[in-house]
Amino acid sequence: MLDLLAGFIQELRAAGLPVSLTENLDAMEAVKHIPLEDRDAFKYALAATLVKSNAHWKAFETVFEVYFSMRGSEYRISEDGDDSGADLAELLQSMMADREAGKGGGMEAMTPEELAEMLYKALMEGDEAMLKALARQAVQRFSGMEPGRPVGGTYYLYRTLRNLDLDGVLDRLMEAEREQADAITPLEERLAKDEFESRIDKLRKEIEAEIRRRLVADRGAEAMAKTLRKPLPEDIDFMHASKDELAALRRAIYPLTRKLAVRLARKRRHGRKGPLDFRNTVRHSLSYGGVPAEPKFRYPRPSKPEIMVIADISGSVAAFARFTLHLVYAISSQFSKVRSFVFIDGIDEVTRYFEGVEDITEAVHRVNTEADVVWVDGHSDYGHAFDVFWERWGKEITTKTSVILLGDARNNYHASQAWVVQEMRKRARHVFWLNPEPKSYWDTGDSIVSEYGTHCDGVFECRNLKQLERFVEHLS
Amino acid sequence: MGERFESVGAVREGLRDVAYLADEGIAGVVYLADRLGKPVLVEGPAGTGKTQLAKSVAEMTGARLIRLQCYEGLDESKALYEWNYKKQLLRIQVERNSATWQEIEDDIFTEDFLLTRPLLEAIRADEPVVLLIDEVDRVEVETEALLLEILSDYQVSVPELGTVVAKQIPLVFLTSNNTRELSEALKRRCLYLHVDYPHLDREKEIVLTRVPDISEHLADQVVRIVRSIRQLELKKHPSVSETLDWARTLVLLGIENVDAEQAKETLHILLKYQSDIAKASKELSVNGA
């Protein structure tokens, strides 16, 4: 048992979880108090002792499943898959009861149409045991797994799902729902849809797990664990995020801004003592018979910086600009003033879109659709945009202003007009440049980030939320 | 090491009896905390019953609940102990002419002049206690160090009194809203529990348990609508406590079957931001296809 645990912990460390020696010992102590046959309790005992952050939970679950998955014969990848799980056999028996018995072999004998019908029924009734059995069956039939094939699990998943046509099933379910009730209100319809979707989602997860189990049986746990790591939301690269990842980013940004705002407010007040507040001290000394036992101090209120954000919103870096604007406005209470400008080859002030708006997502959307940022052809032209900026708004930069420039500085070989940045620096408190490209790409091709960078107080690589957050914290 | 609970199942049963519906994970961690004599760090979104868990465990074990509400600027004198200066000053003034300094010094640093704050209170208690350290993420990193000695060894050093060792190991719960990363040292000493929004069935059970006179049908509808709302991108998702408030409201209004109109009118109980309310009512009234 202890050997098994030691191996498991090594596996967790390999997956990037920081497990210390104390935690390791705790886990060993914990499992002594747990009846081993109770798999769930065993899992929670390990989780409570080894996983100290919710961000790591997913990784833990995956590794746990892979490491402690049953390596029984039923997961053998074979052409004639034999479902020998006793519980499953029973389940199948009971399922077959209403069909004509005697076909033998349970599900294998069913035609694809019958299987689809079973699936539809199971989803309709939310029959979980049945869905489990069906997931297993579907993987066996459709995924086309072959031992030793070096293909990732996603490929098998895709093949399995394609054959099940879950969207079609959902439509059918909704159809039936509508027919059942003569007058279904939109609200009821929506709730029904959410219910079915969550059931289908469960099925999908079950299928994923099934594929994983089989892959483990085929290739061993170590090989699998490495292929299963997904990046945390804060590590997702702005420039190459998929649609799902962007959604995850959007979900992650709000809690993050709240945390950040709390932290910044705290930093502002934290640990500074100003000069002695004489009046207050004397007043408090009265309760000690005139002895000033509790000296009181004045706390300084440091001024908040003014922010000007100038962002490139052309295709490649649009997502990055969006998230940065979002973040800056979400914590705008930490700045005395925030003004924002967006450009491609023309430039436009978009501060008004954000003023008095509750929903920042909405404002960002308006920026993307309404701002007048195209001058010639809609290819980034930093030089021209800066030129116009300086002419129209340059005078409004003061010594309180921090200017933040966002973009990859890919100027399509136009003139750079770097003198504008130089002038900005003379007037402003700070000028920073944030570049969403990895450092190794800077100054390659038409990127001229260094030319601008020489006139900035700092140029930062800003590829993900983590880096963005760090920069903003440094800013105020 | 404690032996308060028989098994994980027993913890669940016990909590159920005091109207707290724990899932497998919550019960498992509480059981382990008792067996290993370690504190539990509870994280999760606001309003999922983190603080309530400590209260319910106290109620279930018949222990006294001692609560330390953390805030920024919390220091030793508010968390651990403080000498009662005023009383000491009076004492010195009374003794001014007669006693020697030695006598006075021996006299004024004794129990009589000690103000125990929650942490010391929990350590010195004779009867069983549950210590709740609420919103521990609000204290500064320096103040966290205060907690470390207590959480690992259940003892406190008071310079004038020596080391105070706990007579019995209290069950300790720390809650955190995750506004900052807690130090590694603190996390290492604790068991970790993440309490998330409950699954549909469990939330329905919670509603049925906590809201008197609610019909099965209405409870079912309530949790389904809440689940739909939680899938939207909102500033603040409805918490369990808000779900309960909403369910109670509907019961008071005598509503048996929620339609979109009624849902929209009472949304402000579930959601706390105007933009969220607008978004949700748009979603609920239009077919979300």
Chai-1 contact restraints between the chains, C-beta under 6 A:
chainA,res_idxA,chainB,res_idxB,connection_type,confidence,min_distance_angstrom,max_distance_angstrom,comment,restraint_id
A,S20,B,R188,contact,1.0,0.0,6.0,A-B,restraint_1
A,T22,B,R188,contact,1.0,0.0,6.0,A-B,restraint_2
A,E29,B,L36,contact,1.0,0.0,6.0,A-B,restraint_3
A,A30,B,L32,contact,1.0,0.0,6.0,A-B,restraint_4
A,H33,B,R35,contact,1.0,0.0,6.0,A-B,restraint_5
A,D40,B,E24,contact,1.0,0.0,6.0,A-B,restraint_6
A,A41,B,V8,contact,1.0,0.0,6.0,A-B,restraint_7
A,A41,B,G28,contact,1.0,0.0,6.0,A-B,restraint_8
A,Y44,B,G25,contact,1.0,0.0,6.0,A-B,restraint_9
A,Y44,B,G28,contact,1.0,0.0,6.0,A-B,restraint_10
A,A45,B,L32,contact,1.0,0.0,6.0,A-B,restraint_11
A,A48,B,V29,contact,1.0,0.0,6.0,A-B,restraint_12
A,A48,B,L32,contact,1.0,0.0,6.0,A-B,restraint_13
A,A48,B,L191,contact,1.0,0.0,6.0,A-B,restraint_14
A,A48,B,Y192,contact,1.0,0.0,6.0,A-B,restraint_15
A,K52,B,K187,contact,1.0,0.0,6.0,A-B,restraint_16
A,K52,B,Y192,contact,1.0,0.0,6.0,A-B,restraint_17
A,N54,B,H194,contact,1.0,0.0,6.0,A-B,restraint_18
A,T185,B,D259,contact,1.0,0.0,6.0,A-B,restraint_19
A,P186,B,N287,contact,1.0,0.0,6.0,A-B,restraint_20
A,L187,B,A260,contact,1.0,0.0,6.0,A-B,restraint_21
A,L187,B,L284,contact,1.0,0.0,6.0,A-B,restraint_22
A,E189,B,N287,contact,1.0,0.0,6.0,A-B,restraint_23
A,R190,B,G288,contact,1.0,0.0,6.0,A-B,restraint_24
A,L191,B,R224,contact,1.0,0.0,6.0,A-B,restraint_25
A,D194,B,S228,contact,1.0,0.0,6.0,A-B,restraint_26
A,K259,B,T179,contact,1.0,0.0,6.0,A-B,restraint_27
A,V262,B,T179,contact,1.0,0.0,6.0,A-B,restraint_28
A,Y288,B,L89,contact,1.0,0.0,6.0,A-B,restraint_29
A,E358,B,Q274,contact,1.0,0.0,6.0,A-B,restraint_30
A,E358,B,S275,contact,1.0,0.0,6.0,A-B,restraint_31
A,D359,B,S275,contact,1.0,0.0,6.0,A-B,restraint_32
